[in-house]
Amino acid sequence: MSIDVVTFGEAMMLLVADKPGPLESAQTFVKRTAGAETNAAIGLARLGLHVGWCSRLGTDSMGRYLLQSIQAEGIDCSHVVSDPTQRTGFMIKGRVEGGGDPEVEYHRKGSAASLFQPEDIDLPWLVSARHLHATGIFAALSSNCLATSVASMEAMRQNGKTISFDPNLRPSLWASQEQMRETINSLAFRADWVLPGIEEGKLLTGEASPEGIAKFYLDAGVSLVVIKLGAEGAFWATSNASAYVAGFPVETVIDTVGAGDGFAAGVISGMLEGLAVQDAVRRGAWIGARAVQVLGDTEGLPTRAQLAQAQL
């Protein structure tokens, strides 16, 4: 089966508290999958795209759970290595009364995914895909993961395929803010579509407005910049057009984690289907709004039937 989108990245088992309050006071947790790249992959797969995910897992119970869950979404996991000598990363997430950004603890240092090497890339499989979706998280895990990110992006560029890039900044994974900024931008400049959040864009470019952020990347050769504005929606720009897209109303915010990945799935799917940019970004905004209304990272990601019902 031909592949529409390939993504590399770390999947983690997520334990999310079932009640609001300090994380140390939580007694009961719900098990879910987590990981920016796999969140986007699941979102794309549910919309009917053929998606391949490449990574490394341990053979521990967490790794087995992740592999089974991601395969169950119809994602091609044939290039995921399960290594019995390594351990799978996991994370613990609290809940905030009234929604908002919860407390999150990551336990990923030295994980199986961080040991991925550029030599592990199956180039014929990779370049058989139409599109590569990359994020700044996988590149931040280790020097070899950064090298893998660069190699995969360069391979797709050389073969005339499109690339999307979500900075997904994780400052704690970088030695300094300067290193993070320089490295993330070097990756963004290799992409066709760049999808930063507004605060990420300000930090990465030094610009204060969506228009200024977009110009920074367009001047570097990026063809489309889409800036996430939270509840206000998004702003997009190409070399010859730009527009704002209004956000969708949300009655109750449960958890904001994963909303950007859902947004990315909406934009990428729309662009690959040939929608006008405005319509692709509107789809992304709708999916992002759904994502903040659920407990885990992927429950709000819609199916193709739900997308059709929403006329998006």
Residue pairs with C-beta under 8 A, 6 or more apart in sequence:
1 50
1 76
2 50
2 128
2 130
3 50
3 51
3 52
3 76
3 125
3 128
3 129
3 130
4 44
4 49
4 50
4 51
4 129
4 130
4 131
4 272
5 41
5 44
5 49
5 50
5 51
5 52
5 129
5 130
5 131
5 132
5 133
5 268
5 272
6 51
6 52
6 53
6 54
6 125
6 126
6 129
6 131
6 132
6 133
6 152
7 37
7 38
7 40
7 41
7 51
7 52
7 53
7 54
7 132
7 133
7 134
8 37
8 53
8 54
8 55
8 116
8 134
8 138
8 148
8 149
8 152
9 35
9 36
9 37
9 38
9 53
9 55
9 113
9 135
9 137
9 138
10 35
10 37
10 55
10 89
10 108
10 111
10 113
10 114
10 137
10 138
10 141
11 33
11 34
11 35
11 37
11 38
11 53
11 55
11 57
11 66
11 70
11 88
11 113
12 33
12 34
12 35
12 62
12 66
12 88
12 89
12 90
12 91
12 106
12 108
12 111
13 31
13 32
13 33
13 34
13 62
13 65
13 66
13 88
13 89
13 90
13 91
14 31
14 32
14 33
14 34
14 90
14 91
14 92
14 93
14 296
14 297
15 29
15 30
15 31
15 32
15 90
15 91
15 92
15 93
16 29
16 30
16 32
16 92
16 93
16 94
16 95
16 255
16 295
16 296
17 23
17 26
17 28
17 29
17 30
17 92
17 93
17 94
17 95
18 26
18 28
18 29
18 30
18 95
18 295
19 26
19 28
19 95
20 94
20 95
20 96
20 97
21 94
21 95
21 97
22 94
22 103
23 92
23 93
23 94
23 103
23 105
26 94
29 92
30 295
30 296
31 65
32 295
32 296
32 297
32 298
33 42
33 65
33 66
33 69
33 70
33 296
33 297
33 298
34 91
34 93
34 257
34 258
34 296
34 297
35 137
35 297
36 135
36 137
36 166
36 168
36 260
36 261
37 53
37 55
37 133
37 134
37 135
37 137
37 138
38 53
38 66
38 70
38 75
39 258
39 261
39 262
39 265
39 297
39 298
39 301
40 133
40 135
40 166
40 261
40 262
40 264
40 265
40 268
41 51
41 53
41 70
41 73
41 75
41 133
42 70
42 73
42 75
42 265
42 298
42 301
43 261
43 262
43 264
43 265
43 266
43 269
43 287
43 298
43 301
44 51
44 133
44 265
44 268
44 269
45 51
45 73
45 74
45 75
46 73
46 301
46 302
46 303
46 304
47 265
47 269
47 302
47 303
47 304
47 307
48 304
49 269
49 272
50 76
51 74
51 75
51 76
52 75
52 76
52 77
52 78
52 79
52 125
52 129
53 70
53 75
53 76
53 77
53 79
53 80
54 79
54 80
54 120
54 121
54 122
54 126
55 80
55 81
55 112
55 113
55 116
56 80
56 81
56 82
56 83
56 86
56 112
56 113
56 115
56 116
56 120
57 63
57 66
57 67
57 80
57 81
57 82
57 83
57 86
57 88
57 112
57 113
58 82
58 83
58 84
58 86
58 87
58 88
58 111
58 112
59 82
59 83
59 84
60 87
60 88
62 87
62 88
62 90
63 82
63 88
63 112
66 88
67 77
67 80
67 82
70 77
71 77
79 122
79 125
81 112
81 120
83 112
83 115
86 111
86 112
86 115
87 110
87 111
87 112
88 111
88 112
89 106
89 107
89 108
89 111
89 112
89 113
89 114
90 107
90 108
91 104
91 105
91 106
91 107
91 108
92 104
92 105
92 107
93 102
93 103
93 104
93 105
93 255
93 257
94 102
94 103
94 104
95 102
95 254
95 255
95 295
96 102
96 103
96 255
98 253
99 252
99 253
99 254
99 255
99 256
99 292
100 253
100 256
101 256
101 257
102 255
102 256
102 257
104 257
106 172
108 114
108 141
111 141
113 138
113 141
113 145
114 141
114 142
114 144
114 145
115 142
115 144
116 144
116 145
116 148
117 144
117 147
117 148
118 144
118 147
118 148
118 151
120 148
121 148
121 151
121 152
121 155
123 155
126 132
126 152
126 155
126 156
127 155
127 156
127 159
127 161
129 156
129 161
130 161
130 162
130 272
131 156
131 161
131 162
131 163
131 164
131 268
131 272
132 152
132 153
132 156
132 161
132 162
132 163
132 164
133 163
133 164
133 165
133 166
133 264
133 268
134 149
134 152
134 153
134 163
134 164
134 165
134 166
134 187
134 191
135 165
135 166
135 167
135 168
136 165
136 166
136 167
136 168
136 169
136 170
136 180
136 183
136 184
136 187
137 168
137 170
137 173
138 145
138 148
138 149
139 145
139 146
139 149
139 150
139 183
139 184
139 187
140 146
140 170
140 173
140 174
140 180
140 183
141 173
146 183
149 187
150 187
150 190
153 163
153 165
153 187
153 190
153 191
154 190
156 162
156 163
157 163
157 190
162 192
162 193
162 271
162 272
163 190
163 191
163 192
163 193
164 191
164 192
164 193
164 194
164 195
164 264
164 267
164 268
164 271
165 187
165 188
165 190
165 191
165 193
165 194
165 195
166 195
166 196
166 260
166 261
166 264
167 184
167 188
167 194
167 195
167 196
167 197
167 200
167 204
168 200
168 260
169 180
169 184
169 200
169 203
169 204
171 177
171 180
174 180
174 183
177 203
181 203
181 204
184 204
185 204
185 205
185 220
188 194
188 196
188 204
188 217
188 220
188 222
189 217
189 220
189 221
189 222
191 222
192 222
192 223
192 224
193 222
193 223
193 224
193 225
193 226
193 267
193 268
193 271
194 217
194 222
194 224
194 225
194 226
195 225
195 226
195 227
195 228
195 260
195 263
195 264
195 267
196 204
196 213
196 225
196 227
196 228
197 227
197 228
197 230
197 260
198 210
198 213
198 227
198 228
198 229
198 230
201 207
201 210
201 213
201 227
202 208
202 213
204 213
204 216
205 212
205 213
205 216
205 217
206 216
207 213
207 215
207 216
210 227
210 229
210 235
210 237
210 244
211 235
211 237
211 242
213 225
213 227
214 225
214 227
214 235
214 236
214 237
214 242
215 237
217 225
218 225
218 237
218 238
218 239
223 238
223 239
224 236
224 237
224 238
224 271
224 277
225 236
225 237
225 238
226 234
226 235
226 236
226 267
226 281
226 284
227 234
227 235
227 236
228 234
228 260
228 263
228 288
229 235
229 244
229 247
230 247
231 247
231 250
232 246
232 247
233 244
233 245
233 246
233 247
233 248
233 285
234 244
234 245
234 247
234 263
234 281
234 284
234 285
235 242
235 243
235 244
235 245
236 242
236 243
236 245
236 277
236 278
236 281
238 277
241 277
243 277
243 278
245 278
245 281
245 282
245 285
246 285
247 285
247 289
248 285
248 286
248 289
249 289
250 289
250 292
250 293
251 293
252 293
253 292
253 293
254 292
254 293
254 294
254 295
255 292
255 294
255 295
255 296
256 292
257 297
258 291
258 296
258 297
258 298
258 300
259 288
259 289
259 291
259 292
260 288
261 291
261 297
262 284
262 287
262 288
262 290
262 291
262 300
262 301
263 284
263 285
263 287
263 288
263 291
264 284
265 284
265 287
265 301
266 280
266 281
266 283
266 284
266 285
266 286
266 287
266 288
266 312
267 280
267 281
267 283
267 284
269 280
269 283
270 279
270 280
270 281
270 283
270 284
271 277
271 280
273 280
275 283
279 312
282 312
283 307
283 312
286 310
286 312
287 300
287 301
287 302
290 300
290 301
290 302
291 297
291 300
291 301
292 300
293 300
294 300
302 310
